[in-house]
Amino acid sequence: MLDLARLRALHAVAVHGSVSAAATALGYTPSAVSQQIAKLERETRTTLLERQGRGIALTDAAQHLAATAQQLLAIVEQAETTLEERRGRPTGRLVIGAFATAARGLMPPVLARVREEHPSLDARLLEVDPHLSVDLVAQGVIDMAVAHDWDIAPLPAPEGLDRAVIGDDSCDILAPAGHPLAERGRERALSRDDLPGQRWICQPPGSVCHDWLVRTLRASGHEPDLAYQAAENHTQIALVAAGLGIALMPRLGRGPLPEEVRAVPLEPVPVRRLYALWRTGASRRPAITESVRLLRELWPQRTT
């Protein structure tokens, strides 16, 4: 009989594309995942992983087995959901994926409350890009995702997933102290007409924030000068503090700003909306319903 833990490891490798990434998602060491795959190869008398350059690739047999594993894991999840529902309290393991600023600004108090109120629930956190998190939930790699979208880039919700709104995260223009926009912001909120001709500090292409900035400025007839691109908010803030440009940044997880940086409101206010997403089959699971409740309850108290 095939071992479910070994099938789960193979499925994670198929989804993430490497042993190390699968280990991160599962909360194991790469060595432990490799051992599980090796045991599964002996168990099935089949080669499952092949060397491909510096990485690995799944064989055709492994691809078929991983697809079957996903179906089996879904059945197991249904059984676990039914048992947990009958108990009437959150139990078992719950893996939540969250993008970086939510992992920093929202999840710590939520996870602390989960541990305090539901000691039988083993809630875990995986920091993951919001674009990836939706697929990871759909594929059964994580149980729930905290993701976000913007008005011009709605978050897709594939069939088989449910979601709930957590809250809206407002954004500000960050400018160096003494910058003309910072001074103008003392008198009134900035408008999009104030933004052309600025040197921008932003996230790299492919991120939701980057796409929003580019589309918004182009819609007003201006090509943005994206002079500095950095994935981390703290790096962007440091660049603003050095007087190198301005940035558009959400408040969630931003933290206190240094004296050299001013947050200036922009109207209409750019907003990104946060969602919790989970598989429809787990909607009755107490661990899901309680986590969603706490996310919504603690959202107004988030650190900024």
ZADO-1210 file (C-alpha; in nm, 4 decimals, padded with zeros to 6 digits):
<atoms>
<atom x="00.0000" y="00.0000" z="00.0000" code="MET" pos="1"/>
<atom x="00.1320" y="00.3441" z="-00.0919" code="LEU" pos="2"/>
<atom x="00.2298" y="00.5642" z="00.1995" code="ASP" pos="3"/>
<atom x="00.0303" y="00.8893" z="00.2101" code="LEU" pos="4"/>
<atom x="00.3151" y="01.0971" z="00.3556" code="ALA" pos="5"/>
<atom x="00.5420" y="00.9908" z="00.0698" code="ARG" pos="6"/>
<atom x="00.2736" y="01.0745" z="-00.1865" code="LEU" pos="7"/>
<atom x="00.2333" y="01.4147" z="-00.0227" code="ARG" pos="8"/>
<atom x="00.6063" y="01.4752" z="-00.0586" code="ALA" pos="9"/>
<atom x="00.5989" y="01.3792" z="-00.4278" code="LEU" pos="10"/>
<atom x="00.2978" y="01.6028" z="-00.4874" code="HIS" pos="11"/>
<atom x="00.4764" y="01.8962" z="-00.3223" code="ALA" pos="12"/>
<atom x="00.7838" y="01.8444" z="-00.5414" code="VAL" pos="13"/>
<atom x="00.5603" y="01.8351" z="-00.8497" code="ALA" pos="14"/>
<atom x="00.3913" y="02.1610" z="-00.7504" code="VAL" pos="15"/>
<atom x="00.7001" y="02.3541" z="-00.6381" code="HIS" pos="16"/>
<atom x="00.9504" y="02.2160" z="-00.8872" code="GLY" pos="17"/>
<atom x="01.2295" y="02.1330" z="-00.6439" code="SER" pos="18"/>
<atom x="01.2970" y="01.9331" z="-00.3299" code="VAL" pos="19"/>
<atom x="01.4056" y="02.2397" z="-00.1316" code="SER" pos="20"/>
<atom x="01.0917" y="02.4378" z="-00.2207" code="ALA" pos="21"/>
<atom x="00.8725" y="02.1377" z="-00.1385" code="ALA" pos="22"/>
<atom x="01.0482" y="02.1049" z="00.1978" code="ALA" pos="23"/>
<atom x="00.9769" y="02.4702" z="00.2773" code="THR" pos="24"/>
<atom x="00.6087" y="02.4282" z="00.1959" code="ALA" pos="25"/>
<atom x="00.5763" y="02.1086" z="00.4003" code="LEU" pos="26"/>
<atom x="00.7805" y="02.2319" z="00.6955" code="GLY" pos="27"/>
<atom x="01.0406" y="01.9554" z="00.6526" code="TYR" pos="28"/>
<atom x="01.4108" y="01.9522" z="00.5718" code="THR" pos="29"/>
<atom x="01.5162" y="01.8849" z="00.2110" code="PRO" pos="30"/>
<atom x="01.6842" y="01.5684" z="00.3352" code="SER" pos="31"/>
<atom x="01.3561" y="01.4418" z="00.4817" code="ALA" pos="32"/>
<atom x="01.1708" y="01.5050" z="00.1543" code="VAL" pos="33"/>
<atom x="01.4454" y="01.3303" z="-00.0440" code="SER" pos="34"/>
<atom x="01.4217" y="01.0303" z="00.1880" code="GLN" pos="35"/>
<atom x="01.0440" y="01.0141" z="00.1404" code="GLN" pos="36"/>
<atom x="01.0845" y="01.0188" z="-00.2381" code="ILE" pos="37"/>
<atom x="01.3563" y="00.7531" z="-00.2241" code="ALA" pos="38"/>
<atom x="01.1321" y="00.5279" z="-00.0143" code="LYS" pos="39"/>
<atom x="00.8463" y="00.5835" z="-00.2588" code="LEU" pos="40"/>
<atom x="01.0733" y="00.4857" z="-00.5483" code="GLU" pos="41"/>
<atom x="01.1644" y="00.1618" z="-00.3712" code="ARG" pos="42"/>
<atom x="00.8020" y="00.1048" z="-00.2802" code="GLU" pos="43"/>
<atom x="00.6818" y="00.1477" z="-00.6387" code="THR" pos="44"/>
<atom x="00.9965" y="00.0061" z="-00.8054" code="ARG" pos="45"/>
<atom x="00.9867" y="00.3154" z="-01.0264" code="THR" pos="46"/>
<atom x="01.2264" y="00.6018" z="-01.0933" code="THR" pos="47"/>
<atom x="01.0432" y="00.9198" z="-00.9962" code="LEU" pos="48"/>
<atom x="01.3082" y="01.1939" z="-01.0105" code="LEU" pos="49"/>
<atom x="01.5777" y="01.2521" z="-01.2694" code="GLU" pos="50"/>
<atom x="01.8692" y="01.4932" z="-01.2715" code="ARG" pos="51"/>
<atom x="01.8220" y="01.7793" z="-01.5166" code="GLN" pos="52"/>
<atom x="02.1129" y="02.0218" z="-01.5185" code="GLY" pos="53"/>
<atom x="02.1467" y="02.1538" z="-01.1663" code="ARG" pos="54"/>
<atom x="01.7898" y="02.0658" z="-01.0783" code="GLY" pos="55"/>
<atom x="01.5551" y="01.7695" z="-01.0942" code="ILE" pos="56"/>
<atom x="01.2607" y="01.6711" z="-01.3123" code="ALA" pos="57"/>
<atom x="00.9731" y="01.4334" z="-01.2502" code="LEU" pos="58"/>
<atom x="00.9537" y="01.1301" z="-01.4778" code="THR" pos="59"/>
<atom x="00.6321" y="01.0580" z="-01.6681" code="ASP" pos="60"/>
<atom x="00.5450" y="00.7943" z="-01.4090" code="ALA" pos="61"/>
<atom x="00.6001" y="01.0465" z="-01.1312" code="ALA" pos="62"/>
<atom x="00.3726" y="01.2993" z="-01.3027" code="GLN" pos="63"/>
<atom x="00.0900" y="01.0449" z="-01.3168" code="HIS" pos="64"/>
<atom x="00.1497" y="00.9401" z="-00.9574" code="LEU" pos="65"/>
<atom x="00.1531" y="01.3046" z="-00.8403" code="ALA" pos="66"/>
<atom x="-00.1825" y="01.3651" z="-01.0108" code="ALA" pos="67"/>
<atom x="-00.3252" y="01.0611" z="-00.8343" code="THR" pos="68"/>
<atom x="-00.1752" y="01.1827" z="-00.5082" code="ALA" pos="69"/>
<atom x="-00.3622" y="01.5131" z="-00.5447" code="GLN" pos="70"/>
<atom x="-00.6905" y="01.3239" z="-00.5783" code="GLN" pos="71"/>
<atom x="-00.6111" y="01.1077" z="-00.2746" code="LEU" pos="72"/>
<atom x="-00.5129" y="01.4094" z="-00.0663" code="LEU" pos="73"/>
<atom x="-00.8444" y="01.5750" z="-00.1547" code="ALA" pos="74"/>
<atom x="-01.0329" y="01.2671" z="-00.0335" code="ILE" pos="75"/>
<atom x="-00.8319" y="01.2621" z="00.2878" code="VAL" pos="76"/>
<atom x="-00.9074" y="01.6313" z="00.3389" code="GLU" pos="77"/>
<atom x="-01.2808" y="01.5646" z="00.3033" code="GLN" pos="78"/>
<atom x="-01.2599" y="01.2916" z="00.5666" code="ALA" pos="79"/>
<atom x="-01.0594" y="01.5129" z="00.8031" code="GLU" pos="80"/>
<atom x="-01.3056" y="01.7990" z="00.7534" code="THR" pos="81"/>
<atom x="-01.5972" y="01.5732" z="00.8407" code="THR" pos="82"/>
<atom x="-01.4257" y="01.4470" z="01.1558" code="LEU" pos="83"/>
<atom x="-01.3264" y="01.7974" z="01.2652" code="GLU" pos="84"/>
<atom x="-01.6788" y="01.9224" z="01.2019" code="GLU" pos="85"/>
<atom x="-01.8210" y="01.6423" z="01.4163" code="ARG" pos="86"/>
<atom x="-01.5838" y="01.7367" z="01.6983" code="ARG" pos="87"/>
<atom x="-01.7066" y="02.0943" z="01.6694" code="GLY" pos="88"/>
<atom x="-01.3660" y="02.2521" z="01.7317" code="ARG" pos="89"/>
<atom x="-01.0554" y="02.3318" z="01.5255" code="PRO" pos="90"/>
<atom x="-00.8011" y="02.0504" z="01.5286" code="THR" pos="91"/>
<atom x="-00.5211" y="01.9124" z="01.3152" code="GLY" pos="92"/>
<atom x="-00.2816" y="02.1132" z="01.1007" code="ARG" pos="93"/>
<atom x="-00.3664" y="02.4293" z="00.9083" code="LEU" pos="94"/>
<atom x="-00.1077" y="02.5770" z="00.6701" code="VAL" pos="95"/>
<atom x="-00.1743" y="02.9413" z="00.5814" code="ILE" pos="96"/>
<atom x="00.0097" y="03.1122" z="00.2989" code="GLY" pos="97"/>
<atom x="00.0424" y="03.4908" z="00.3152" code="ALA" pos="98"/>
<atom x="00.2263" y="03.7544" z="00.1135" code="PHE" pos="99"/>
<atom x="00.5162" y="03.9318" z="00.2826" code="ALA" pos="100"/>
<atom x="00.3499" y="04.2403" z="00.4349" code="THR" pos="101"/>
<atom x="00.0502" y="04.0389" z="00.5555" code="ALA" pos="102"/>
<atom x="00.2866" y="03.7829" z="00.7077" code="ALA" pos="103"/>
<atom x="00.4527" y="04.0682" z="00.8969" code="ARG" pos="104"/>
<atom x="00.1661" y="04.3078" z="00.9688" code="GLY" pos="105"/>
<atom x="-00.1372" y="04.0829" z="01.0155" code="LEU" pos="106"/>
<atom x="-00.0532" y="03.7192" z="01.0761" code="MET" pos="107"/>
<atom x="00.1471" y="03.7338" z="01.4039" code="PRO" pos="108"/>
<atom x="-00.1498" y="03.8394" z="01.6224" code="PRO" pos="109"/>
<atom x="-00.3838" y="03.6071" z="01.4317" code="VAL" pos="110"/>
<atom x="-00.1574" y="03.3063" z="01.4841" code="LEU" pos="111"/>
<atom x="-00.1097" y="03.4006" z="01.8497" code="ALA" pos="112"/>
<atom x="-00.4872" y="03.4108" z="01.9019" code="ARG" pos="113"/>
<atom x="-00.5294" y="03.0780" z="01.7242" code="VAL" pos="114"/>
<atom x="-00.2741" y="02.9180" z="01.9563" code="ARG" pos="115"/>
<atom x="-00.4364" y="03.0772" z="02.2609" code="GLU" pos="116"/>
<atom x="-00.7988" y="02.9927" z="02.1783" code="GLU" pos="117"/>
<atom x="-00.7509" y="02.6621" z="01.9923" code="HIS" pos="118"/>
<atom x="-00.4536" y="02.4692" z="02.1348" code="PRO" pos="119"/>
<atom x="-00.5538" y="02.1559" z="01.9402" code="SER" pos="120"/>
<atom x="-00.4998" y="02.3372" z="01.6099" code="LEU" pos="121"/>
<atom x="-00.1468" y="02.3419" z="01.4692" code="ASP" pos="122"/>
<atom x="-00.1578" y="02.6595" z="01.2573" code="ALA" pos="123"/>
<atom x="00.1497" y="02.7225" z="01.0416" code="ARG" pos="124"/>
<atom x="00.2588" y="03.0083" z="00.8175" code="LEU" pos="125"/>
<atom x="00.4233" y="03.0044" z="00.4747" code="LEU" pos="126"/>
<atom x="00.5246" y="03.3365" z="00.3183" code="GLU" pos="127"/>
<atom x="00.4322" y="03.3208" z="-00.0493" code="VAL" pos="128"/>
<atom x="00.3621" y="03.5532" z="-00.3431" code="ASP" pos="129"/>
<atom x="-00.0109" y="03.6341" z="-00.3739" code="PRO" pos="130"/>
<atom x="-00.0179" y="03.5167" z="-00.7369" code="HIS" pos="131"/>
<atom x="00.1227" y="03.1780" z="-00.6356" code="LEU" pos="132"/>
<atom x="-00.0846" y="03.1329" z="-00.3212" code="SER" pos="133"/>
<atom x="-00.4139" y="03.0889" z="-00.5073" code="VAL" pos="134"/>
<atom x="-00.2758" y="02.7982" z="-00.7100" code="ASP" pos="135"/>
<atom x="-00.1171" y="02.6454" z="-00.4008" code="LEU" pos="136"/>
<atom x="-00.4561" y="02.6390" z="-00.2296" code="VAL" pos="137"/>
<atom x="-00.6244" y="02.4931" z="-00.5384" code="ALA" pos="138"/>
<atom x="-00.3573" y="02.2223" z="-00.5613" code="GLN" pos="139"/>
<atom x="-00.3936" y="02.1286" z="-00.1954" code="GLY" pos="140"/>
<atom x="-00.0403" y="02.2309" z="-00.0969" code="VAL" pos="141"/>
<atom x="-00.1639" y="02.4856" z="00.1582" code="ILE" pos="142"/>
<atom x="-00.5011" y="02.5023" z="00.3319" code="ASP" pos="143"/>
<atom x="-00.5675" y="02.8758" z="00.3179" code="MET" pos="144"/>
<atom x="-00.4162" y="03.1838" z="00.1582" code="ALA" pos="145"/>
<atom x="-00.4173" y="03.5494" z="00.2489" code="VAL" pos="146"/>
<atom x="-00.3894" y="03.7276" z="-00.0853" code="ALA" pos="147"/>
<atom x="-00.4687" y="04.0695" z="-00.2287" code="HIS" pos="148"/>
<atom x="-00.5656" y="04.2484" z="-00.5453" code="ASP" pos="149"/>
<atom x="-00.6126" y="04.6010" z="-00.6806" code="TRP" pos="150"/>
<atom x="-00.9069" y="04.7516" z="-00.8642" code="ASP" pos="151"/>
<atom x="-00.7279" y="04.7251" z="-01.2008" code="ILE" pos="152"/>
<atom x="-00.5973" y="04.3735" z="-01.1335" code="ALA" pos="153"/>
<atom x="-00.8721" y="04.1591" z="-00.9746" code="PRO" pos="154"/>
<atom x="-00.7637" y="03.8427" z="-00.7988" code="LEU" pos="155"/>
<atom x="-00.8776" y="03.5330" z="-00.9915" code="PRO" pos="156"/>
<atom x="-01.0578" y="03.2702" z="-00.7869" code="ALA" pos="157"/>
<atom x="-01.0549" y="02.9364" z="-00.9707" code="PRO" pos="158"/>
<atom x="-01.3505" y="02.7025" z="-00.9526" code="GLU" pos="159"/>
<atom x="-01.3416" y="02.5014" z="-00.6338" code="GLY" pos="160"/>
<atom x="-01.2194" y="02.7872" z="-00.4128" code="LEU" pos="161"/>
<atom x="-01.4191" y="03.0069" z="-00.1761" code="ASP" pos="162"/>
<atom x="-01.3054" y="03.3416" z="-00.0451" code="ARG" pos="163"/>
<atom x="-01.3961" y="03.6093" z="00.2059" code="ALA" pos="164"/>
<atom x="-01.2957" y="03.9742" z="00.2208" code="VAL" pos="165"/>
<atom x="-01.0670" y="04.0563" z="00.5134" code="ILE" pos="166"/>
<atom x="-01.0353" y="04.4323" z="00.4643" code="GLY" pos="167"/>
<atom x="-00.9046" y="04.7182" z="00.2510" code="ASP" pos="168"/>
<atom x="-00.5457" y="04.8387" z="00.2776" code="ASP" pos="169"/>
<atom x="-00.4930" y="05.2040" z="00.1828" code="SER" pos="170"/>
<atom x="-00.1753" y="05.3285" z="00.0154" code="CYS" pos="171"/>
<atom x="00.0227" y="05.6521" z="00.0427" code="ASP" pos="172"/>
<atom x="00.2912" y="05.8285" z="-00.1539" code="ILE" pos="173"/>
<atom x="00.6220" y="05.8154" z="00.0324" code="LEU" pos="174"/>
<atom x="00.8472" y="06.1141" z="-00.0392" code="ALA" pos="175"/>
<atom x="01.1712" y="06.2446" z="00.1101" code="PRO" pos="176"/>
<atom x="01.1237" y="06.5133" z="00.3729" code="ALA" pos="177"/>
<atom x="01.1563" y="06.8481" z="00.1968" code="GLY" pos="178"/>
<atom x="01.0536" y="06.7039" z="-00.1397" code="HIS" pos="179"/>
<atom x="00.8050" y="06.9311" z="-00.3273" code="PRO" pos="180"/>
<atom x="00.5362" y="06.6617" z="-00.3033" code="LEU" pos="181"/>
<atom x="00.5910" y="06.6288" z="00.0718" code="ALA" pos="182"/>
<atom x="00.5531" y="07.0047" z="00.1106" code="GLU" pos="183"/>
<atom x="00.2458" y="07.0093" z="-00.1133" code="ARG" pos="184"/>
<atom x="00.0991" y="06.7284" z="00.0933" code="GLY" pos="185"/>
<atom x="00.0958" y="06.9524" z="00.3994" code="ARG" pos="186"/>
<atom x="-00.1777" y="07.1601" z="00.2356" code="GLU" pos="187"/>
<atom x="-00.3830" y="06.9031" z="00.0474" code="ARG" pos="188"/>
<atom x="-00.3950" y="06.5440" z="-00.0697" code="ALA" pos="189"/>
<atom x="-00.2031" y="06.4779" z="-00.3867" code="LEU" pos="190"/>
<atom x="-00.3791" y="06.3921" z="-00.7115" code="SER" pos="191"/>
<atom x="-00.2583" y="06.1821" z="-01.0009" code="ARG" pos="192"/>
<atom x="-00.1809" y="06.5074" z="-01.1861" code="ASP" pos="193"/>
<atom x="00.0972" y="06.5698" z="-00.9314" code="ASP" pos="194"/>
<atom x="00.2808" y="06.2467" z="-01.0157" code="LEU" pos="195"/>
<atom x="00.4228" y="06.2840" z="-01.3713" code="PRO" pos="196"/>
<atom x="00.7926" y="06.3639" z="-01.3988" code="GLY" pos="197"/>
<atom x="00.8891" y="06.1880" z="-01.0744" code="GLN" pos="198"/>
<atom x="01.1585" y="05.9241" z="-01.0299" code="ARG" pos="199"/>
<atom x="00.9904" y="05.6172" z="-00.8855" code="TRP" pos="200"/>
<atom x="01.1014" y="05.3510" z="-00.6424" code="ILE" pos="201"/>
<atom x="00.8878" y="05.0399" z="-00.6840" code="CYS" pos="202"/>
<atom x="00.8704" y="04.6632" z="-00.6824" code="GLN" pos="203"/>
<atom x="01.0036" y="04.4621" z="-00.9800" code="PRO" pos="204"/>
<atom x="00.7836" y="04.3782" z="-01.2812" code="PRO" pos="205"/>
<atom x="00.5293" y="04.1041" z="-01.2258" code="GLY" pos="206"/>
<atom x="00.4226" y="04.2261" z="-00.8821" code="SER" pos="207"/>
<atom x="00.0725" y="04.3631" z="-00.8326" code="VAL" pos="208"/>
<atom x="00.2024" y="04.6942" z="-00.6934" code="CYS" pos="209"/>
<atom x="00.4342" y="04.7442" z="-00.9931" code="HIS" pos="210"/>
<atom x="00.1581" y="04.6692" z="-01.2416" code="ASP" pos="211"/>
<atom x="-00.0846" y="04.9058" z="-01.0665" code="TRP" pos="212"/>
<atom x="00.1656" y="05.1918" z="-01.0726" code="LEU" pos="213"/>
<atom x="00.2532" y="05.1462" z="-01.4400" code="VAL" pos="214"/>
<atom x="-00.1067" y="05.1102" z="-01.5563" code="ARG" pos="215"/>
<atom x="-00.2288" y="05.4046" z="-01.3512" code="THR" pos="216"/>
<atom x="00.0354" y="05.6471" z="-01.4751" code="LEU" pos="217"/>
<atom x="00.0052" y="05.5308" z="-01.8350" code="ARG" pos="218"/>
<atom x="-00.3728" y="05.5766" z="-01.8151" code="ALA" pos="219"/>
<atom x="-00.3103" y="05.9441" z="-01.7345" code="SER" pos="220"/>
<atom x="-00.0878" y="05.9738" z="-02.0422" code="GLY" pos="221"/>
<atom x="00.2521" y="05.9541" z="-01.8715" code="HIS" pos="222"/>
<atom x="00.5270" y="05.6930" z="-01.8891" code="GLU" pos="223"/>
<atom x="00.6644" y="05.6299" z="-01.5375" code="PRO" pos="224"/>
<atom x="01.0370" y="05.6657" z="-01.4727" code="ASP" pos="225"/>
<atom x="01.1028" y="05.3489" z="-01.2697" code="LEU" pos="226"/>
<atom x="01.4516" y="05.4361" z="-01.1561" code="ALA" pos="227"/>
<atom x="01.4884" y="05.1918" z="-00.8643" code="TYR" pos="228"/>
<atom x="01.3240" y="04.8533" z="-00.8246" code="GLN" pos="229"/>
<atom x="01.3359" y="04.6543" z="-00.5011" code="ALA" pos="230"/>
<atom x="01.1122" y="04.3763" z="-00.3734" code="ALA" pos="231"/>
<atom x="01.1380" y="04.4614" z="-00.0029" code="GLU" pos="232"/>
<atom x="00.9409" y="04.7545" z="00.1360" code="ASN" pos="233"/>
<atom x="01.2192" y="04.8379" z="00.3816" code="HIS" pos="234"/>
<atom x="01.4628" y="04.8689" z="00.0932" code="THR" pos="235"/>
<atom x="01.2262" y="05.1019" z="-00.0898" code="GLN" pos="236"/>
<atom x="01.1873" y="05.3142" z="00.2237" code="ILE" pos="237"/>
<atom x="01.5664" y="05.3373" z="00.2593" code="ALA" pos="238"/>
<atom x="01.5908" y="05.4589" z="-00.1013" code="LEU" pos="239"/>
<atom x="01.3234" y="05.7213" z="-00.0367" code="VAL" pos="240"/>
<atom x="01.5042" y="05.8300" z="00.2803" code="ALA" pos="241"/>
<atom x="01.8193" y="05.8807" z="00.0739" code="ALA" pos="242"/>
<atom x="01.6297" y="06.1282" z="-00.1427" code="GLY" pos="243"/>
<atom x="01.6431" y="05.9155" z="-00.4570" code="LEU" pos="244"/>
<atom x="01.2753" y="05.9208" z="-00.5494" code="GLY" pos="245"/>
<atom x="00.9185" y="05.8601" z="-00.4364" code="ILE" pos="246"/>
<atom x="00.7236" y="05.5383" z="-00.3818" code="ALA" pos="247"/>
<atom x="00.3663" y="05.4191" z="-00.3563" code="LEU" pos="248"/>
<atom x="00.3299" y="05.1897" z="-00.0567" code="MET" pos="249"/>
<atom x="00.0422" y="05.0179" z="00.1298" code="PRO" pos="250"/>
<atom x="00.0149" y="05.0753" z="00.5029" code="ARG" pos="251"/>
<atom x="-00.0078" y="04.7109" z="00.6103" code="LEU" pos="252"/>
<atom x="00.3222" y="04.5907" z="00.7495" code="GLY" pos="253"/>
<atom x="00.4983" y="04.9138" z="00.6556" code="ARG" pos="254"/>
<atom x="00.6131" y="04.9941" z="01.0072" code="GLY" pos="255"/>
<atom x="00.7248" y="05.3320" z="01.1431" code="PRO" pos="256"/>
<atom x="00.8839" y="05.5603" z="00.8856" code="LEU" pos="257"/>
<atom x="01.2228" y="05.7250" z="00.9433" code="PRO" pos="258"/>
<atom x="01.2378" y="06.1006" z="00.9967" code="GLU" pos="259"/>
<atom x="01.3638" y="06.1497" z="00.6417" code="GLU" pos="260"/>
<atom x="01.0418" y="06.0073" z="00.4894" code="VAL" pos="261"/>
<atom x="00.6914" y="06.1551" z="00.4739" code="ARG" pos="262"/>
<atom x="00.3696" y="05.9663" z="00.3963" code="ALA" pos="263"/>
<atom x="00.1478" y="06.1836" z="00.1781" code="VAL" pos="264"/>
<atom x="-00.2173" y="06.0932" z="00.1015" code="PRO" pos="265"/>
<atom x="-00.3251" y="06.0516" z="-00.2589" code="LEU" pos="266"/>
<atom x="-00.6813" y="06.0992" z="-00.3879" code="GLU" pos="267"/>
<atom x="-00.8551" y="05.8962" z="-00.5000" code="PRO" pos="268"/>
<atom x="-00.6920" y="05.6696" z="-00.2431" code="VAL" pos="269"/>
<atom x="-00.5264" y="05.3617" z="-00.3978" code="PRO" pos="270"/>
<atom x="-00.6607" y="05.0554" z="-00.2198" code="VAL" pos="271"/>
<atom x="-00.5728" y="04.6903" z="-00.2297" code="ARG" pos="272"/>
<atom x="-00.8255" y="04.4420" z="-00.0943" code="ARG" pos="273"/>
<atom x="-00.7209" y="04.1451" z="00.1169" code="LEU" pos="274"/>
<atom x="-00.8927" y="03.8070" z="00.0914" code="TYR" pos="275"/>
<atom x="-00.8824" y="03.4724" z="00.2636" code="ALA" pos="276"/>
<atom x="-00.9131" y="03.1822" z="00.0179" code="LEU" pos="277"/>
<atom x="-00.9676" y="02.8125" z="00.0831" code="TRP" pos="278"/>
<atom x="-01.0966" y="02.5046" z="-00.0959" code="ARG" pos="279"/>
<atom x="-01.4744" y="02.4792" z="-00.1133" code="THR" pos="280"/>
<atom x="-01.4654" y="02.1278" z="00.0267" code="GLY" pos="281"/>
<atom x="-01.3122" y="02.2614" z="00.3489" code="ALA" pos="282"/>
<atom x="-01.5657" y="02.5416" z="00.3999" code="SER" pos="283"/>
<atom x="-01.7278" y="02.3633" z="00.6950" code="ARG" pos="284"/>
<atom x="-01.3972" y="02.2923" z="00.8636" code="ARG" pos="285"/>
<atom x="-01.3876" y="02.4730" z="01.2011" code="PRO" pos="286"/>
<atom x="-01.0173" y="02.5540" z="01.1530" code="ALA" pos="287"/>
<atom x="-01.1075" y="02.7507" z="00.8400" code="ILE" pos="288"/>
<atom x="-01.4104" y="02.9304" z="00.9812" code="THR" pos="289"/>
<atom x="-01.2269" y="03.0279" z="01.3007" code="GLU" pos="290"/>
<atom x="-00.9207" y="03.1528" z="01.1124" code="SER" pos="291"/>
<atom x="-01.1358" y="03.3660" z="00.8843" code="VAL" pos="292"/>
<atom x="-01.3180" y="03.5054" z="01.1871" code="ARG" pos="293"/>
<atom x="-00.9921" y="03.6029" z="01.3561" code="LEU" pos="294"/>
<atom x="-00.8485" y="03.7553" z="01.0376" code="LEU" pos="295"/>
<atom x="-01.1527" y="03.9798" z="01.0081" code="ARG" pos="296"/>
<atom x="-01.1661" y="04.0575" z="01.3788" code="GLU" pos="297"/>
<atom x="-00.8014" y="04.1568" z="01.4062" code="LEU" pos="298"/>
<atom x="-00.7804" y="04.3444" z="01.0754" code="TRP" pos="299"/>
<atom x="-00.8767" y="04.6839" z="01.2274" code="PRO" pos="300"/>
<atom x="-00.6080" y="04.6339" z="01.4925" code="GLN" pos="301"/>
<atom x="-00.3298" y="04.5549" z="01.2452" code="ARG" pos="302"/>
<atom x="00.0076" y="04.7239" z="01.2915" code="THR" pos="303"/>
<atom x="00.0983" y="04.9838" z="01.0293" code="THR" pos="304"/>
</atoms>
